[in-house]
Amino acid sequence: MTRLPCLVVLCLTACRPAPPAPAPRPPSPETSANPRWEAVWEDARRRGVDFRGLGQEPGWYVEVKEGEAVLLVADYGERRVVTPAPSKTVQSTRTTYRARTAEHTLSIGVEATPCNDAMSGIPFEATVTVTLDDQEYRGCGRALP
């Protein structure tokens, strides 16, 4: 008979709803990047990339190696363009890189205006506009020291 009160107490304790979870905190700029994300940027820096930009919808990224080449991977990887060393023009807060191949004309505008990535919300130091032939891509980027 003494088991029944214990069983009732045990059942009531087990059936209690769990306390509500604390509300999630928004990510800070220091913690918003995951290790894989940072590894991509670190790899680009090690390869000598001077500036890297990216954007969404459709996904793209661009890597500029001043005096060497530009790599643009666009449309979720369906388009890949490598150009020779880009020319560089600096006017006030805007830097423009231009490059050509036999098939393509590429222009990269880097404006020193803060930008947040549309997917991750990660802050960047620059707003980037890439024009490949007549297709424009917009996103964010940063210099890689």
The first five atom37 places (N, CA, C, CB, O) and aatype in JSON, in Angstrom:
{
  "aatype": [12, 16, 1, 10, 14, 4, 10, 19, 19, 10, 4, 10, 16, 0, 4, 1, 14, 0, 14, 14, 0, 14, 0, 14, 1, 14, 14, 15, 14, 6, 16, 15, 0, 2, 14, 1, 17, 6, 0, 19, 17, 6, 3, 0, 1, 1, 1, 7, 19, 3, 13, 1, 7, 10, 7, 5, 6, 14, 7, 17, 18, 19, 6, 19, 11, 6, 7, 6, 0, 19, 10, 10, 19, 0, 3, 18, 7, 6, 1, 1, 19, 19, 16, 14, 0, 14, 15, 11, 16, 19, 5, 15, 16, 1, 16, 16, 18, 1, 0, 1, 16, 0, 6, 8, 16, 10, 15, 9, 7, 19, 6, 0, 16, 14, 4, 2, 3, 0, 12, 15, 7, 9, 14, 13, 6, 0, 16, 19, 16, 19, 16, 10, 3, 3, 5, 6, 18, 1, 7, 4, 7, 1, 0, 10, 14],
  "atom_mask": [
    [1, 1, 1, 1, 1],
    [1, 1, 1, 1, 1],
    [1, 1, 1, 1, 1],
    [1, 1, 1, 1, 1],
    [1, 1, 1, 1, 1],
    [1, 1, 1, 1, 1],
    [1, 1, 1, 1, 1],
    [1, 1, 1, 1, 1],
    [1, 1, 1, 1, 1],
    [1, 1, 1, 1, 1],
    [1, 1, 1, 1, 1],
    [1, 1, 1, 1, 1],
    [1, 1, 1, 1, 1],
    [1, 1, 1, 1, 1],
    [1, 1, 1, 1, 1],
    [1, 1, 1, 1, 1],
    [1, 1, 1, 1, 1],
    [1, 1, 1, 1, 1],
    [1, 1, 1, 1, 1],
    [1, 1, 1, 1, 1],
    [1, 1, 1, 1, 1],
    [1, 1, 1, 1, 1],
    [1, 1, 1, 1, 1],
    [1, 1, 1, 1, 1],
    [1, 1, 1, 1, 1],
    [1, 1, 1, 1, 1],
    [1, 1, 1, 1, 1],
    [1, 1, 1, 1, 1],
    [1, 1, 1, 1, 1],
    [1, 1, 1, 1, 1],
    [1, 1, 1, 1, 1],
    [1, 1, 1, 1, 1],
    [1, 1, 1, 1, 1],
    [1, 1, 1, 1, 1],
    [1, 1, 1, 1, 1],
    [1, 1, 1, 1, 1],
    [1, 1, 1, 1, 1],
    [1, 1, 1, 1, 1],
    [1, 1, 1, 1, 1],
    [1, 1, 1, 1, 1],
    [1, 1, 1, 1, 1],
    [1, 1, 1, 1, 1],
    [1, 1, 1, 1, 1],
    [1, 1, 1, 1, 1],
    [1, 1, 1, 1, 1],
    [1, 1, 1, 1, 1],
    [1, 1, 1, 1, 1],
    [1, 1, 1, 0, 1],
    [1, 1, 1, 1, 1],
    [1, 1, 1, 1, 1],
    [1, 1, 1, 1, 1],
    [1, 1, 1, 1, 1],
    [1, 1, 1, 0, 1],
    [1, 1, 1, 1, 1],
    [1, 1, 1, 0, 1],
    [1, 1, 1, 1, 1],
    [1, 1, 1, 1, 1],
    [1, 1, 1, 1, 1],
    [1, 1, 1, 0, 1],
    [1, 1, 1, 1, 1],
    [1, 1, 1, 1, 1],
    [1, 1, 1, 1, 1],
    [1, 1, 1, 1, 1],
    [1, 1, 1, 1, 1],
    [1, 1, 1, 1, 1],
    [1, 1, 1, 1, 1],
    [1, 1, 1, 0, 1],
    [1, 1, 1, 1, 1],
    [1, 1, 1, 1, 1],
    [1, 1, 1, 1, 1],
    [1, 1, 1, 1, 1],
    [1, 1, 1, 1, 1],
    [1, 1, 1, 1, 1],
    [1, 1, 1, 1, 1],
    [1, 1, 1, 1, 1],
    [1, 1, 1, 1, 1],
    [1, 1, 1, 0, 1],
    [1, 1, 1, 1, 1],
    [1, 1, 1, 1, 1],
    [1, 1, 1, 1, 1],
    [1, 1, 1, 1, 1],
    [1, 1, 1, 1, 1],
    [1, 1, 1, 1, 1],
    [1, 1, 1, 1, 1],
    [1, 1, 1, 1, 1],
    [1, 1, 1, 1, 1],
    [1, 1, 1, 1, 1],
    [1, 1, 1, 1, 1],
    [1, 1, 1, 1, 1],
    [1, 1, 1, 1, 1],
    [1, 1, 1, 1, 1],
    [1, 1, 1, 1, 1],
    [1, 1, 1, 1, 1],
    [1, 1, 1, 1, 1],
    [1, 1, 1, 1, 1],
    [1, 1, 1, 1, 1],
    [1, 1, 1, 1, 1],
    [1, 1, 1, 1, 1],
    [1, 1, 1, 1, 1],
    [1, 1, 1, 1, 1],
    [1, 1, 1, 1, 1],
    [1, 1, 1, 1, 1],
    [1, 1, 1, 1, 1],
    [1, 1, 1, 1, 1],
    [1, 1, 1, 1, 1],
    [1, 1, 1, 1, 1],
    [1, 1, 1, 1, 1],
    [1, 1, 1, 1, 1],
    [1, 1, 1, 0, 1],
    [1, 1, 1, 1, 1],
    [1, 1, 1, 1, 1],
    [1, 1, 1, 1, 1],
    [1, 1, 1, 1, 1],
    [1, 1, 1, 1, 1],
    [1, 1, 1, 1, 1],
    [1, 1, 1, 1, 1],
    [1, 1, 1, 1, 1],
    [1, 1, 1, 1, 1],
    [1, 1, 1, 1, 1],
    [1, 1, 1, 1, 1],
    [1, 1, 1, 0, 1],
    [1, 1, 1, 1, 1],
    [1, 1, 1, 1, 1],
    [1, 1, 1, 1, 1],
    [1, 1, 1, 1, 1],
    [1, 1, 1, 1, 1],
    [1, 1, 1, 1, 1],
    [1, 1, 1, 1, 1],
    [1, 1, 1, 1, 1],
    [1, 1, 1, 1, 1],
    [1, 1, 1, 1, 1],
    [1, 1, 1, 1, 1],
    [1, 1, 1, 1, 1],
    [1, 1, 1, 1, 1],
    [1, 1, 1, 1, 1],
    [1, 1, 1, 1, 1],
    [1, 1, 1, 1, 1],
    [1, 1, 1, 1, 1],
    [1, 1, 1, 0, 1],
    [1, 1, 1, 1, 1],
    [1, 1, 1, 0, 1],
    [1, 1, 1, 1, 1],
    [1, 1, 1, 1, 1],
    [1, 1, 1, 1, 1],
    [1, 1, 1, 1, 1]
  ],
  "atom_positions": [
    [[0.81, -1.19, 0.0], [0.0, 0.0, 0.0], [0.85, 1.25, 0.0], [-0.92, 0.0, 1.18], [0.42, 2.28, -0.53]],
    [[2.03, 1.21, 0.57], [2.88, 2.39, 0.59], [3.47, 2.69, -0.79], [4.01, 2.21, 1.61], [3.96, 3.79, -1.03]],
    [[3.43, 1.74, -1.65], [3.95, 1.97, -3.0], [3.04, 2.89, -3.81], [4.12, 0.65, -3.73], [3.53, 3.64, -4.65]],
    [[1.76, 2.84, -3.57], [0.82, 3.63, -4.34], [1.06, 5.13, -4.2], [-0.59, 3.29, -3.93], [1.1, 5.81, -5.22]],
    [[1.21, 5.7, -3.0], [1.5, 7.13, -2.9], [2.81, 7.5, -3.6], [1.56, 7.56, -1.43], [2.91, 8.55, -4.24]],
    [[3.8, 6.64, -3.48], [5.07, 6.94, -4.16], [4.89, 6.93, -5.67], [6.16, 5.91, -3.75], [5.46, 7.76, -6.37]],
    [[4.1, 5.98, -6.16], [3.85, 5.88, -7.59], [3.09, 7.11, -8.08], [3.07, 4.6, -7.92], [3.38, 7.63, -9.16]],
    [[2.12, 7.58, -7.31], [1.35, 8.78, -7.67], [2.27, 9.99, -7.72], [0.2, 9.02, -6.67], [2.22, 10.78, -8.67]],
    [[3.11, 10.16, -6.71], [4.04, 11.29, -6.68], [5.0, 11.22, -7.86], [4.83, 11.31, -5.35], [5.27, 12.23, -8.49]],
    [[5.5, 10.03, -8.15], [6.42, 9.85, -9.27], [5.74, 10.21, -10.59], [6.94, 8.4, -9.31], [6.33, 10.89, -11.43]],
    [[4.53, 9.76, -10.77], [3.8, 10.06, -12.01], [3.53, 11.55, -12.15], [2.46, 9.29, -12.05], [3.69, 12.13, -13.23]],
    [[3.13, 12.18, -11.05], [2.85, 13.62, -11.11], [4.13, 14.41, -11.4], [2.22, 14.09, -9.79], [4.09, 15.4, -12.13]],
    [[5.23, 14.0, -10.84], [6.5, 14.68, -11.09], [6.93, 14.5, -12.53], [7.59, 14.17, -10.14], [7.4, 15.44, -13.17]],
    [[6.78, 13.3, -13.04], [7.22, 13.01, -14.41], [6.32, 13.7, -15.43], [7.22, 11.49, -14.66], [6.78, 13.99, -16.54]],
    [[5.09, 13.97, -15.1], [4.14, 14.55, -16.05], [4.15, 16.08, -16.05], [2.75, 14.06, -15.74], [3.46, 16.71, -16.85]],
    [[4.92, 16.68, -15.16], [4.99, 18.13, -15.12], [5.64, 18.66, -16.38], [5.75, 18.61, -13.89], [6.63, 18.1, -16.84]],
    [[5.12, 19.73, -16.93], [5.77, 20.29, -18.12], [7.14, 20.87, -17.75], [4.88, 21.39, -18.77], [7.34, 21.37, -16.65]],
    [[8.04, 20.78, -18.68], [9.39, 21.33, -18.47], [9.31, 22.85, -18.43], [10.37, 20.86, -19.58], [8.45, 23.44, -19.08]],
    [[10.18, 23.48, -17.67], [10.17, 24.95, -17.65], [10.5, 25.48, -19.05], [11.17, 25.51, -16.59], [11.24, 24.84, -19.8]],
    [[9.97, 26.65, -19.39], [10.23, 27.18, -20.74], [11.72, 27.47, -20.93], [9.41, 28.47, -20.97], [12.42, 27.89, -20.01]],
    [[12.17, 27.22, -22.13], [13.57, 27.48, -22.47], [13.78, 28.99, -22.57], [13.98, 26.77, -23.82], [12.86, 29.71, -22.98]],
    [[14.95, 29.47, -22.21], [15.2, 30.9, -22.34], [15.18, 31.31, -23.83], [16.55, 31.28, -21.69], [15.53, 30.52, -24.71]],
    [[14.76, 32.52, -24.07], [14.72, 33.03, -25.45], [16.12, 33.05, -26.02], [14.07, 34.45, -25.52], [17.07, 33.44, -25.33]],
    [[16.28, 32.65, -27.3], [17.62, 32.67, -27.88], [18.12, 34.1, -28.04], [17.62, 31.96, -29.23], [17.37, 35.01, -28.38]],
    [[19.42, 34.26, -27.8], [20.02, 35.58, -27.97], [20.45, 35.74, -29.42], [21.23, 35.77, -27.02], [20.9, 34.78, -30.04]],
    [[20.32, 36.94, -29.97], [20.8, 37.14, -31.32], [22.31, 36.99, -31.36], [20.38, 38.53, -31.85], [22.99, 37.33, -30.39]],
    [[22.85, 36.46, -32.48], [24.3, 36.27, -32.54], [25.03, 37.6, -32.56], [24.68, 35.45, -33.75], [24.56, 38.56, -33.17]],
    [[26.15, 37.64, -31.91], [26.98, 38.84, -31.97], [27.93, 38.67, -33.15], [27.77, 39.07, -30.63], [28.13, 37.55, -33.61]],
    [[28.52, 39.75, -33.65], [29.46, 39.6, -34.76], [30.6, 38.65, -34.45], [30.02, 40.95, -35.13], [31.12, 37.98, -35.35]],
    [[31.01, 38.56, -33.18], [32.13, 37.7, -32.82], [31.74, 36.23, -32.83], [32.65, 38.08, -31.45], [32.59, 35.37, -33.09]],
    [[30.48, 35.91, -32.55], [30.09, 34.51, -32.45], [29.21, 34.05, -33.59], [29.38, 34.27, -31.15], [28.84, 32.88, -33.64]],
    [[28.87, 34.92, -34.52], [27.93, 34.53, -35.57], [28.57, 33.64, -36.62], [27.35, 35.75, -36.23], [27.88, 32.86, -37.26]],
    [[29.86, 33.74, -36.81], [30.52, 32.91, -37.82], [30.83, 31.54, -37.24], [31.81, 33.6, -38.33], [31.33, 31.42, -36.12]],
    [[30.55, 30.53, -38.01], [30.9, 29.19, -37.55], [32.3, 28.84, -38.04], [29.86, 28.14, -38.04], [32.83, 29.52, -38.92]],
    [[32.91, 27.81, -37.49], [34.29, 27.48, -37.86], [34.47, 27.2, -39.35], [34.74, 26.28, -37.07], [35.5, 27.56, -39.91]],
    [[33.49, 26.55, -39.99], [33.62, 26.28, -41.43], [33.65, 27.57, -42.22], [32.47, 25.39, -41.92], [34.41, 27.7, -43.18]],
    [[32.81, 28.52, -41.83], [32.74, 29.82, -42.5], [34.09, 30.52, -42.41], [31.63, 30.71, -41.89], [34.64, 30.98, -43.41]],
    [[34.62, 30.59, -41.2], [35.91, 31.26, -41.0], [37.04, 30.53, -41.71], [36.23, 31.36, -39.51], [37.99, 31.17, -42.17]],
    [[36.94, 29.2, -41.82], [37.98, 28.44, -42.52], [38.04, 28.82, -44.0], [37.72, 26.93, -42.38], [39.13, 28.86, -44.57]],
    [[36.91, 29.1, -44.61], [36.88, 29.52, -46.01], [37.61, 30.85, -46.18], [35.42, 29.65, -46.52], [38.4, 31.01, -47.11]],
    [[37.36, 31.78, -45.29], [38.0, 33.09, -45.37], [39.51, 32.98, -45.07], [37.34, 34.08, -44.39], [40.32, 33.64, -45.72]],
    [[39.86, 32.16, -44.11], [41.28, 31.97, -43.77], [42.01, 31.3, -44.93], [41.43, 31.14, -42.49], [43.14, 31.66, -45.24]],
    [[41.38, 30.33, -45.57], [41.98, 29.67, -46.73], [42.23, 30.68, -47.85], [41.08, 28.52, -47.22], [43.29, 30.67, -48.48]],
    [[41.26, 31.55, -48.11], [41.43, 32.57, -49.15], [42.6, 33.49, -48.8], [40.12, 33.4, -49.31], [43.41, 33.83, -49.67]],
    [[42.69, 33.89, -47.54], [43.79, 34.76, -47.12], [45.13, 34.07, -47.35], [43.63, 35.16, -45.64], [46.08, 34.69, -47.84]],
    [[45.22, 32.8, -46.98], [46.47, 32.04, -47.16], [46.85, 31.91, -48.63], [46.34, 30.66, -46.53], [48.04, 31.88, -48.96]],
    [[45.86, 31.83, -49.5], [46.13, 31.72, -50.94], [46.49, 33.06, -51.57], [44.92, 31.14, -51.64], [46.74, 33.12, -52.77]],
    [[46.52, 34.13, -50.77], [46.93, 35.42, -51.29], [45.8, 36.28, -51.8], [0.0, 0.0, 0.0], [46.05, 37.28, -52.49]],
    [[44.56, 35.93, -51.5], [43.41, 36.74, -51.92], [43.44, 38.04, -51.13], [42.06, 35.98, -51.7], [43.56, 38.04, -49.9]],
    [[43.32, 39.16, -51.85], [43.34, 40.48, -51.21], [41.95, 40.94, -50.79], [43.94, 41.5, -52.16], [41.79, 41.64, -49.79]],
    [[40.94, 40.54, -51.57], [39.57, 40.94, -51.26], [38.64, 39.79, -51.64], [39.16, 42.27, -52.02], [38.82, 39.14, -52.68]],
    [[37.65, 39.54, -50.78], [36.66, 38.49, -51.05], [35.28, 39.05, -50.81], [36.9, 37.24, -50.16], [35.02, 39.72, -49.81]],
    [[34.38, 38.78, -51.74], [33.0, 39.22, -51.62], [32.06, 38.05, -51.87], [0.0, 0.0, 0.0], [32.44, 37.06, -52.49]],
    [[30.83, 38.17, -51.38], [29.84, 37.12, -51.59], [28.45, 37.7, -51.56], [29.97, 36.03, -50.53], [28.22, 38.81, -51.07]],
    [[27.53, 36.93, -52.11], [26.14, 37.36, -52.11], [25.21, 36.17, -52.25], [0.0, 0.0, 0.0], [25.64, 35.03, -52.43]],
    [[23.92, 36.45, -52.16], [22.89, 35.41, -52.16], [21.88, 35.67, -53.27], [22.19, 35.34, -50.8], [21.75, 36.77, -53.8]],
    [[21.18, 34.63, -53.59], [20.03, 34.66, -54.51], [20.32, 35.32, -55.84], [18.89, 35.38, -53.86], [19.85, 36.43, -56.08]],
    [[21.06, 34.71, -56.7], [21.69, 33.4, -56.56], [23.02, 33.51, -55.83], [21.88, 32.76, -57.92], [23.66, 34.56, -55.85]],
    [[23.44, 32.44, -55.2], [24.69, 32.44, -54.45], [25.89, 32.67, -55.35], [0.0, 0.0, 0.0], [25.99, 32.1, -56.44]],
    [[26.81, 33.5, -54.87], [28.04, 33.78, -55.62], [29.14, 34.2, -54.67], [27.8, 34.88, -56.69], [28.87, 34.57, -53.52]],
    [[30.39, 34.15, -55.16], [31.51, 34.76, -54.44], [32.56, 35.19, -55.46], [32.11, 33.78, -53.39], [32.64, 34.65, -56.56]],
    [[33.35, 36.16, -55.05], [34.43, 36.67, -55.9], [35.68, 36.8, -55.05], [34.04, 38.04, -56.55], [35.61, 37.2, -53.88]],
    [[36.82, 36.47, -55.64], [38.11, 36.61, -54.96], [39.03, 37.4, -55.87], [38.73, 35.21, -54.61], [39.23, 37.06, -57.04]],
    [[39.59, 38.48, -55.32], [40.49, 39.34, -56.07], [41.9, 39.19, -55.54], [40.04, 40.82, -55.99], [42.15, 39.38, -54.35]],
    [[42.81, 38.83, -56.42], [44.24, 38.83, -56.1], [44.83, 39.96, -56.94], [44.94, 37.41, -56.42], [45.07, 39.82, -58.14]],
    [[45.07, 41.08, -56.29], [45.58, 42.25, -57.01], [46.88, 41.9, -57.71], [45.78, 43.44, -56.05], [47.77, 41.29, -57.13]],
    [[46.98, 42.3, -58.98], [48.17, 42.03, -59.76], [48.26, 40.62, -60.3], [0.0, 0.0, 0.0], [49.22, 40.29, -61.0]],
    [[47.28, 39.78, -60.0], [47.32, 38.38, -60.45], [46.08, 37.95, -61.21], [47.52, 37.47, -59.27], [46.14, 37.68, -62.41]],
    [[44.93, 37.89, -60.51], [43.74, 37.33, -61.14], [42.49, 37.63, -60.32], [43.89, 35.82, -61.31], [42.56, 38.1, -59.18]],
    [[41.35, 37.35, -60.94], [40.06, 37.41, -60.26], [39.34, 36.09, -60.53], [39.2, 38.64, -60.75], [39.36, 35.58, -61.65]],
    [[38.71, 35.56, -59.49], [37.88, 34.36, -59.63], [36.47, 34.74, -59.23], [38.43, 33.18, -58.75], [36.24, 35.25, -58.13]],
    [[35.51, 34.48, -60.12], [34.1, 34.67, -59.8], [33.42, 33.32, -59.97], [33.43, 35.76, -60.72], [33.51, 32.69, -61.02]],
    [[32.74, 32.88, -58.91], [31.92, 31.68, -58.95], [30.5, 32.15, -58.68], [32.39, 30.57, -57.9], [30.2, 32.67, -57.61]],
    [[29.62, 31.98, -59.68], [28.28, 32.56, -59.58], [27.19, 31.53, -59.86], [28.14, 33.74, -60.56], [27.46, 30.4, -60.29]],
    [[25.97, 31.95, -59.6], [24.79, 31.13, -59.86], [24.92, 29.75, -59.21], [24.56, 30.98, -61.38], [24.75, 28.71, -59.85]],
    [[25.22, 29.77, -57.9], [25.36, 28.55, -57.1], [26.42, 27.61, -57.67], [24.02, 27.82, -57.0], [26.29, 26.39, -57.56]],
    [[27.45, 28.17, -58.28], [28.55, 27.37, -58.81], [28.42, 26.99, -60.27], [0.0, 0.0, 0.0], [29.33, 26.37, -60.82]],
    [[27.32, 27.33, -60.91], [27.13, 26.98, -62.31], [28.02, 27.8, -63.25], [25.68, 27.16, -62.69], [28.38, 27.33, -64.33]],
    [[28.37, 29.01, -62.87], [29.25, 29.86, -63.67], [30.55, 30.06, -62.92], [28.59, 31.23, -63.99], [30.56, 30.34, -61.72]],
    [[31.65, 29.91, -63.64], [32.98, 30.1, -63.04], [33.81, 30.86, -64.07], [33.66, 28.72, -62.65], [34.0, 30.41, -65.2]],
    [[34.31, 32.03, -63.65], [35.1, 32.87, -64.54], [36.4, 33.24, -63.84], [34.32, 34.15, -64.96], [36.38, 33.72, -62.7]],
    [[37.51, 33.01, -64.52], [38.82, 33.43, -64.03], [39.35, 34.43, -65.03], [39.8, 32.21, -63.83], [39.37, 34.16, -66.24]],
    [[39.79, 35.58, -64.53], [40.33, 36.61, -65.41], [41.78, 36.88, -65.04], [39.49, 37.92, -65.33], [42.23, 36.53, -63.94]],
    [[42.51, 37.5, -65.96], [43.87, 37.95, -65.59], [43.79, 39.11, -64.61], [44.67, 38.36, -66.85], [42.71, 39.54, -64.22]],
    [[44.95, 39.62, -64.23], [45.05, 40.7, -63.25], [44.07, 41.83, -63.56], [46.48, 41.25, -63.2], [44.02, 42.31, -64.7]],
    [[43.31, 42.25, -62.58], [42.36, 43.34, -62.8], [43.05, 44.7, -62.7], [41.21, 43.26, -61.8], [44.06, 44.86, -62.01]],
    [[42.48, 45.69, -63.41], [42.91, 47.07, -63.18], [42.16, 47.54, -61.94], [42.63, 48.0, -64.45], [41.09, 47.04, -61.63]],
    [[42.75, 48.51, -61.25], [42.15, 48.99, -60.0], [42.06, 50.5, -60.04], [42.97, 48.52, -58.76], [43.03, 51.18, -60.35]],
    [[40.88, 51.02, -59.72], [40.65, 52.46, -59.63], [40.08, 52.76, -58.25], [39.69, 52.96, -60.76], [39.13, 52.12, -57.82]],
    [[40.65, 53.74, -57.56], [40.16, 54.14, -56.24], [39.68, 55.58, -56.34], [41.27, 53.98, -55.14], [40.43, 56.47, -56.74]],
    [[38.42, 55.8, -55.96], [37.83, 57.14, -55.92], [37.08, 57.28, -54.6], [36.88, 57.38, -57.15], [36.03, 56.67, -54.39]],
    [[37.62, 58.1, -53.72], [37.02, 58.35, -52.42], [36.82, 57.03, -51.66], [35.68, 59.1, -52.58], [37.8, 56.38, -51.3]],
    [[35.57, 56.63, -51.43], [35.29, 55.42, -50.66], [34.98, 54.22, -51.56], [34.13, 55.66, -49.71], [34.54, 53.18, -51.07]],
    [[35.2, 54.37, -52.85], [34.87, 53.29, -53.8], [36.12, 52.81, -54.54], [33.82, 53.77, -54.82], [36.91, 53.6, -55.05]],
    [[36.28, 51.48, -54.57], [37.34, 50.85, -55.34], [36.66, 50.02, -56.43], [38.28, 49.97, -54.44], [35.72, 49.28, -56.16]],
    [[37.15, 50.15, -57.65], [36.6, 49.39, -58.76], [37.71, 48.56, -59.4], [35.93, 50.32, -59.81], [38.78, 49.06, -59.72]],
    [[37.42, 47.28, -59.58], [38.32, 46.38, -60.29], [37.67, 46.04, -61.62], [38.62, 45.07, -59.45], [36.47, 45.78, -61.68]],
    [[38.46, 46.05, -62.69], [37.94, 45.68, -64.01], [38.88, 44.68, -64.66], [37.78, 46.94, -64.92], [40.11, 44.8, -64.58]],
    [[38.28, 43.68, -65.3], [39.07, 42.67, -65.98], [38.28, 42.15, -67.18], [39.46, 41.51, -65.02], [37.05, 42.21, -67.21]],
    [[39.02, 41.63, -68.16], [38.39, 41.08, -69.38], [39.04, 39.75, -69.73], [38.52, 42.08, -70.56], [40.21, 39.51, -69.46]],
    [[38.24, 38.92, -70.34], [38.74, 37.73, -71.01], [38.19, 37.8, -72.44], [38.31, 36.39, -70.26], [37.48, 38.75, -72.78]],
    [[38.5, 36.83, -73.25], [37.96, 36.81, -74.61], [36.43, 36.69, -74.59], [38.57, 35.65, -75.42], [35.75, 37.17, -75.49]],
    [[35.89, 36.05, -73.55], [34.45, 35.82, -73.47], [33.69, 36.77, -72.56], [34.21, 34.43, -73.01], [32.49, 36.96, -72.73]],
    [[34.37, 37.38, -71.58], [33.65, 38.11, -70.53], [34.28, 39.45, -70.19], [33.56, 37.26, -69.28], [35.48, 39.66, -70.35]],
    [[33.42, 40.34, -69.71], [33.83, 41.61, -69.11], [33.35, 41.57, -67.66], [33.25, 42.86, -69.89], [32.18, 41.3, -67.39]],
    [[34.27, 41.85, -66.74], [33.95, 41.76, -65.32], [34.29, 43.07, -64.63], [34.69, 40.59, -64.65], [35.38, 43.62, -64.83]],
    [[33.37, 43.57, -63.82], [33.58, 44.77, -63.02], [33.16, 44.47, -61.6], [32.8, 45.99, -63.61], [32.1, 43.89, -61.36]],
    [[34.0, 44.88, -60.65], [33.71, 44.67, -59.23], [33.79, 46.02, -58.54], [34.7, 43.64, -58.58], [34.86, 46.62, -58.48]],
    [[32.68, 46.49, -58.01], [32.64, 47.74, -57.27], [32.6, 47.46, -55.78], [0.0, 0.0, 0.0], [31.72, 46.74, -55.29]],
    [[33.54, 48.03, -55.05], [33.63, 47.84, -53.61], [33.44, 49.2, -52.95], [35.0, 47.18, -53.18], [34.29, 50.08, -53.09]],
    [[32.36, 49.36, -52.25], [32.04, 50.61, -51.57], [32.26, 50.43, -50.07], [30.57, 51.05, -51.86], [31.77, 49.47, -49.48]],
    [[33.0, 51.34, -49.46], [33.3, 51.26, -48.03], [32.07, 51.64, -47.21], [34.5, 52.19, -47.66], [32.06, 52.62, -46.47]],
    [[31.03, 50.84, -47.36], [29.76, 51.01, -46.65], [29.45, 49.7, -45.95], [28.6, 51.44, -47.62], [29.41, 48.66, -46.61]],
    [[29.22, 49.7, -44.64], [28.93, 48.45, -43.94], [27.76, 47.71, -44.58], [28.62, 48.73, -42.46], [26.83, 48.32, -45.11]],
    [[27.83, 46.4, -44.51], [26.85, 45.54, -45.17], [26.67, 44.29, -44.31], [27.3, 45.17, -46.62], [27.64, 43.82, -43.71]],
    [[25.47, 43.75, -44.24], [25.21, 42.49, -43.55], [24.8, 41.45, -44.57], [24.12, 42.66, -42.46], [23.95, 41.71, -45.42]],
    [[25.4, 40.27, -44.48], [25.05, 39.19, -45.38], [23.58, 38.84, -45.24], [25.93, 37.95, -45.12], [23.07, 38.72, -44.12]],
    [[22.9, 38.69, -46.37], [21.45, 38.44, -46.37], [21.06, 37.13, -45.7], [20.94, 38.46, -47.78], [19.99, 37.04, -45.1]],
    [[21.91, 36.11, -45.78], [21.56, 34.8, -45.21], [21.97, 34.67, -43.74], [22.22, 33.69, -46.02], [21.19, 34.22, -42.91]],
    [[23.2, 35.07, -43.43], [23.73, 34.84, -42.08], [23.6, 36.04, -41.16], [25.17, 34.44, -42.18], [23.62, 35.89, -39.94]],
    [[23.47, 37.23, -41.74], [23.45, 38.44, -40.93], [24.83, 38.9, -40.5], [0.0, 0.0, 0.0], [24.94, 39.9, -39.79]],
    [[25.88, 38.21, -40.91], [27.24, 38.55, -40.52], [27.61, 39.91, -41.12], [28.25, 37.45, -40.98], [27.38, 40.15, -42.3]],
    [[28.16, 40.8, -40.3], [28.53, 42.13, -40.79], [29.84, 42.12, -41.58], [28.64, 43.1, -39.62], [30.76, 41.36, -41.28]],
    [[29.89, 42.96, -42.59], [31.08, 43.14, -43.41], [31.39, 44.62, -43.52], [30.88, 42.52, -44.82], [30.54, 45.46, -43.24]],
    [[32.61, 44.92, -43.9], [33.07, 46.31, -44.01], [32.68, 46.98, -45.31], [34.55, 46.36, -43.85], [32.76, 48.2, -45.42]],
    [[32.27, 46.19, -46.32], [32.03, 46.77, -47.64], [30.8, 46.19, -48.32], [33.24, 46.56, -48.52], [30.42, 45.04, -48.09]],
    [[30.19, 47.01, -49.16], [29.11, 46.6, -50.04], [29.73, 46.34, -51.41], [27.96, 47.68, -50.11], [30.53, 47.15, -51.89]],
    [[29.36, 45.22, -52.03], [30.0, 44.8, -53.27], [28.95, 44.66, -54.37], [30.77, 43.47, -53.07], [27.87, 44.12, -54.15]],
    [[29.29, 45.16, -55.56], [28.48, 44.95, -56.75], [29.39, 44.36, -57.82], [27.81, 46.28, -57.23], [30.4, 44.96, -58.19]],
    [[29.02, 43.2, -58.31], [29.79, 42.53, -59.36], [28.93, 42.51, -60.62], [30.21, 41.07, -58.94], [27.76, 42.14, -60.58]],
    [[29.52, 42.93, -61.73], [28.83, 42.87, -63.01], [29.63, 41.97, -63.94], [28.63, 44.29, -63.63], [30.77, 42.29, -64.3]],
    [[29.04, 40.87, -64.33], [29.64, 39.95, -65.3], [28.81, 40.07, -66.57], [29.68, 38.46, -64.76], [27.66, 39.65, -66.62]],
    [[29.44, 40.66, -67.61], [28.74, 40.96, -68.85], [27.53, 41.82, -68.52], [28.31, 39.64, -69.6], [27.7, 42.99, -68.16]],
    [[26.33, 41.31, -68.62], [25.16, 42.13, -68.3], [24.43, 41.65, -67.04], [24.19, 42.14, -69.47], [23.33, 42.12, -66.75]],
    [[25.01, 40.71, -66.31], [24.41, 40.17, -65.09], [25.03, 40.84, -63.87], [24.6, 38.63, -65.02], [26.25, 40.89, -63.73]],
    [[24.17, 41.36, -62.98], [24.65, 42.04, -61.78], [24.39, 41.19, -60.54], [23.99, 43.42, -61.63], [23.33, 40.6, -60.4]],
    [[25.38, 41.15, -59.66], [25.3, 40.45, -58.38], [25.61, 41.46, -57.28], [26.29, 39.22, -58.33], [26.55, 42.25, -57.41]],
    [[24.83, 41.42, -56.2], [25.05, 42.35, -55.09], [25.27, 41.57, -53.81], [23.85, 43.32, -54.93], [24.66, 40.53, -53.57]],
    [[26.18, 42.1, -52.98], [26.45, 41.43, -51.72], [27.4, 42.23, -50.86], [0.0, 0.0, 0.0], [27.41, 43.46, -50.9]],
    [[28.2, 41.53, -50.08], [29.09, 42.13, -49.1], [30.5, 41.56, -49.26], [28.57, 41.9, -47.67], [30.7, 40.57, -49.96]],
    [[31.47, 42.2, -48.61], [32.81, 41.66, -48.67], [33.75, 42.34, -47.7], [0.0, 0.0, 0.0], [33.38, 43.27, -46.98]],
    [[35.0, 41.86, -47.71], [36.01, 42.46, -46.85], [37.4, 42.18, -47.4], [35.88, 41.95, -45.42], [37.64, 41.2, -48.11]],
    [[38.3, 43.08, -47.05], [39.7, 42.9, -47.41], [40.28, 41.82, -46.52], [40.51, 44.22, -47.27], [39.88, 41.66, -45.37]],
    [[41.24, 41.08, -47.07], [41.91, 40.03, -46.3], [43.36, 40.43, -46.11], [41.8, 38.64, -47.01], [44.16, 40.32, -47.04]],
    [[43.7, 40.91, -44.9], [45.06, 41.4, -44.69], [46.1, 40.28, -44.7], [45.14, 42.15, -43.37], [47.29, 40.54, -44.53]]
  ]
}
